[in-house]
Amino acid sequence: MISIARLSKCYAWVFTLLLSMPAFGADRPVLLVVGDSLSAAYNMGLDEAWPSLLEERLETSGFPMRVVNASITGDTTQGGATRLPRLLERHQPAWVIIELGGNDGLRGFSLDVTRGNLESMITQSQAAGANVLLTGIMLPPNYGQSYTEQFYALYGQLAETHNTLLVPFFMDGVALVEGMMQSDGIHPSEQAQPVLLDNVWTVLAPALPRPKE
């Protein structure tokens, strides 16, 4: 029969071993999503939103990465730029997807402010060793032709200046499409999540390293 003292030592050894083991998935590269309600699973389960679908797509396509969805409903580029340093330090991502700006535009923020915040997020991410994918947003035409055109253009300008990937229009195939929007006419529905995923995947996948055979 094993003595109590010997059993206690055995338990202590197992407990020490467990503490020394990395957390599940900690060895996988991280893809960090910093966005607003378009990515924050607004009015749906987290597992139904496109960032969760992206993690599944990455896994099945031979790119085992851990997707960290740090999106917050109502967030602006200022909020994202403020939160980003801690997120970079904590998760040390290999990729950062920046899906922000829509709330800036809907509130009529200065284009210079939005541009400056997005640029700060891009340069911070790149300085931390992460690749960046930027998602473009279009505003409704009632915000004026000059503002809406300049707002949309700034995403392409930033992507070109800082050599980032760009999804030209994140809501392509979703905005104003029947069944793809929730009743508020602003947020994508559950049915729209695979379309948003495809919009991102089309740009992201070619930039990922080839899966190991």
TAWO-V671249 format. One record per residue. N is the residue number from 1. SS is DSSP state (a for helix, b for strand, c for the rest). NEAR is the number of other ideal C-beta (glycine too) atoms within 10 Angstrom. Layout:
n=N ss=SS near=NEAR
n=N ss=SS near=NEAR
This chain:
n=1 ss=c near=5
n=2 ss=c near=7
n=3 ss=c near=8
n=4 ss=a near=8
n=5 ss=a near=8
n=6 ss=a near=10
n=7 ss=a near=11
n=8 ss=a near=10
n=9 ss=a near=11
n=10 ss=a near=11
n=11 ss=a near=10
n=12 ss=a near=10
n=13 ss=a near=10
n=14 ss=a near=10
n=15 ss=a near=10
n=16 ss=a near=9
n=17 ss=a near=9
n=18 ss=a near=8
n=19 ss=a near=7
n=20 ss=a near=7
n=21 ss=c near=8
n=22 ss=c near=7
n=23 ss=c near=6
n=24 ss=c near=8
n=25 ss=c near=11
n=26 ss=c near=9
n=27 ss=c near=9
n=28 ss=c near=16
n=29 ss=b near=16
n=30 ss=b near=19
n=31 ss=b near=26
n=32 ss=b near=25
n=33 ss=b near=25
n=34 ss=b near=27
n=35 ss=b near=25
n=36 ss=c near=24
n=37 ss=c near=19
n=38 ss=c near=25
n=39 ss=c near=28
n=40 ss=c near=22
n=41 ss=c near=20
n=42 ss=c near=18
n=43 ss=c near=15
n=44 ss=c near=15
n=45 ss=c near=9
n=46 ss=a near=10
n=47 ss=a near=11
n=48 ss=a near=14
n=49 ss=c near=24
n=50 ss=a near=28
n=51 ss=a near=26
n=52 ss=a near=17
n=53 ss=a near=19
n=54 ss=a near=23
n=55 ss=a near=22
n=56 ss=a near=12
n=57 ss=a near=19
n=58 ss=a near=22
n=59 ss=a near=14
n=60 ss=a near=9
n=61 ss=c near=12
n=62 ss=c near=12
n=63 ss=c near=19
n=64 ss=c near=15
n=65 ss=b near=18
n=66 ss=b near=19
n=67 ss=b near=22
n=68 ss=b near=18
n=69 ss=b near=21
n=70 ss=c near=21
n=71 ss=c near=22
n=72 ss=c near=17
n=73 ss=c near=15
n=74 ss=c near=10
n=75 ss=c near=23
n=76 ss=c near=22
n=77 ss=a near=26
n=78 ss=a near=17
n=79 ss=a near=17
n=80 ss=a near=25
n=81 ss=a near=20
n=82 ss=a near=14
n=83 ss=a near=15
n=84 ss=a near=22
n=85 ss=a near=13
n=86 ss=a near=10
n=87 ss=a near=20
n=88 ss=a near=20
n=89 ss=a near=9
n=90 ss=a near=12
n=91 ss=a near=17
n=92 ss=c near=13
n=93 ss=c near=26
n=94 ss=c near=17
n=95 ss=b near=20
n=96 ss=b near=28
n=97 ss=b near=30
n=98 ss=b near=25
n=99 ss=b near=27
n=100 ss=c near=28
n=101 ss=c near=28
n=102 ss=a near=23
n=103 ss=a near=20
n=104 ss=a near=26
n=105 ss=a near=21
n=106 ss=a near=14
n=107 ss=c near=8
n=108 ss=c near=12
n=109 ss=c near=17
n=110 ss=c near=9
n=111 ss=a near=16
n=112 ss=a near=9
n=113 ss=a near=13
n=114 ss=a near=23
n=115 ss=a near=19
n=116 ss=a near=14
n=117 ss=a near=23
n=118 ss=a near=24
n=119 ss=a near=17
n=120 ss=a near=17
n=121 ss=a near=25
n=122 ss=a near=23
n=123 ss=a near=12
n=124 ss=a near=17
n=125 ss=a near=25
n=126 ss=a near=15
n=127 ss=a near=9
n=128 ss=c near=17
n=129 ss=c near=10
n=130 ss=c near=22
n=131 ss=b near=18
n=132 ss=b near=22
n=133 ss=b near=22
n=134 ss=b near=27
n=135 ss=b near=27
n=136 ss=c near=22
n=137 ss=c near=25
n=138 ss=c near=18
n=139 ss=c near=18
n=140 ss=c near=12
n=141 ss=a near=9
n=142 ss=a near=6
n=143 ss=a near=13
n=144 ss=c near=12
n=145 ss=a near=8
n=146 ss=a near=9
n=147 ss=a near=13
n=148 ss=a near=16
n=149 ss=a near=12
n=150 ss=a near=13
n=151 ss=a near=24
n=152 ss=a near=17
n=153 ss=a near=12
n=154 ss=a near=19
n=155 ss=a near=25
n=156 ss=a near=13
n=157 ss=a near=12
n=158 ss=a near=21
n=159 ss=a near=21
n=160 ss=a near=10
n=161 ss=a near=10
n=162 ss=a near=15
n=163 ss=c near=10
n=164 ss=c near=19
n=165 ss=b near=17
n=166 ss=b near=17
n=167 ss=b near=23
n=168 ss=c near=15
n=169 ss=c near=16
n=170 ss=c near=26
n=171 ss=c near=22
n=172 ss=c near=16
n=173 ss=c near=14
n=174 ss=c near=21
n=175 ss=c near=17
n=176 ss=c near=10
n=177 ss=c near=15
n=178 ss=c near=5
n=179 ss=c near=8
n=180 ss=c near=18
n=181 ss=b near=18
n=182 ss=c near=14
n=183 ss=c near=8
n=184 ss=c near=8
n=185 ss=c near=9
n=186 ss=c near=14
n=187 ss=c near=18
n=188 ss=b near=25
n=189 ss=c near=18
n=190 ss=a near=14
n=191 ss=a near=13
n=192 ss=a near=21
n=193 ss=a near=22
n=194 ss=a near=14
n=195 ss=a near=17
n=196 ss=a near=26
n=197 ss=a near=19
n=198 ss=a near=14
n=199 ss=a near=21
n=200 ss=a near=23
n=201 ss=a near=19
n=202 ss=a near=11
n=203 ss=a near=16
n=204 ss=a near=21
n=205 ss=a near=12
n=206 ss=a near=8
n=207 ss=a near=10
n=208 ss=c near=18
n=209 ss=c near=9
n=210 ss=c near=7
n=211 ss=c near=10
n=212 ss=c near=7
n=213 ss=c near=4
